[in-house]
């Protein structure tokens, strides 16, 4: 069987997002498809770019920086991996959105470095909804307080929440986690906190993004579904 091209893969993912939106009574344009390009060569990113993709997600700061230098400037770079505080200074003026802010100390570092570069950084607070020991993220119970604390910092703006759901064979098993994140975002919105919007819910990956869309995802992070199985660099 011939492998599908990146163009065909992207069209298939977009069609499935559109179908999930239609079923949920949502508009497809309200969902941003982020092509997760970690470990992928620049040639593959360029191919996705030529298909109209402008949102790319990276896990590692160095890889993001390397690609940032050689890819077109109208790309919106999303930092979706765990971010170490000592790496913050390299990306605050280069990323469109940091999805993985899971502590006040990290937020303070982002605020400090953003102030030095006179930029305002958009972030999402990462919530470990499934309570997995191997995952980063604040707890569901602490999410609201963390958002309130970050909201007081200068040069940083909370735009919503993110979660990484468990790896499952049956995507429906992750529905409760997506539903819970949506509920937390609604609760936080109800607090009317200054410097906060809950316009973004970053949830859903290759195996479960349709379920995530039906539960209110505004950003889905799809890597394998676009680029094929991941090649890890040694």
Buried (B, 14 or more C-beta within 10 A) or exposed (E): EEEEEBBEBBBEBBEBBBEBBEEBEBEBEEBBBBBBBBBBEBEBBBBBBEBEBBBBBBBBBEBBBEBBEEBEEEBBBBBBBBBEBEBBBBBBEBBBBBBBBBBBEBBBBBBBBBBEEEBEBBBBBBBBBBEBEEBBBBEBEBBBEBBBBBBEBEBBBBBBBBBBBBEBEEBEBBBEBBBBBBBBBEEBBEEEBEBBBBEBBBBBBBBBBBBBBBBBBBBBBBBEBBBBEEEEEE
